[in-house]
Every structure is written in C-alpha cells, then in structure tokens.
Amino acid sequence: MLFASFFTACVEQFLFNKIIFSIFNLYLPKLLAAILTALFGSIIFLEFNPAFMLIIFLVVLISNYLYLINNNNLLAPTIFYSIYLTLYIVFIYGFDFMLIKFS
C-alpha cells in the first residue's frame, strides 16, 4: 500500500513540479507560478467538490514550497505527498484496508 502511494506521489510530483511548475516559473514569478500550479492540480482531478479542491490546492502548494526550498529536488515533496495520500486512503477506507490478511 505504501509503495503504491509512493509511486503515485512520484508520478504526480513529477507532473506538478517538474513539468507544470517549471513551465509557469519560466514566465511568471515563483509565488504566482506556485499558485497557478496548485489551481491546475486541484482542477486536473476532475472532482468538483469544493472541500476536495481546497485540500488538493493546499497540498500542491505545500509540495511546491518544499520543491523550491530543496533546490528543485523532488524527494521531499514526494515523501510529503505520499504521506498525504496514505492518510487520505486511511481516512476514506479505514485501517482494515491497510492490513494484509493471511487466511
């Protein structure tokens, strides 16, 4: 489970930070580029629930900040986003989803 959330976090952070944020950062100031990337990240999931969009907006904004303070290194944002995804899955499905049952 943790491996799956880490792989998903790697892919999403590569998309958000290395591609989208880098393109916005070429032409805009860093703060505006981070905000536009977070807006794009909250819309790209196509779930138009305002609470979900706000959570994704904040998580992508924090991961952009971690990306900037770590000199464009994806490790810290990926670990942060992986922890977020794991907690989100536990929140939705409960702890029984995380346990492997050998029976």
MOVEN-V825151 format. One record per helix or strand of 3 or more residues. SS is the DSSP state (a for helix, b for strand). FROM is the first residue (numbers start at 0). TO is the last residue. If there is no record, write none. Layout:
ss:SS from:FROM to:TO
ss:SS from:FROM to:TO
//
This chain:
ss:a from:1 to:26
ss:a from:29 to:43
ss:a from:49 to:68
ss:a from:74 to:92
ss:a from:94 to:96
//
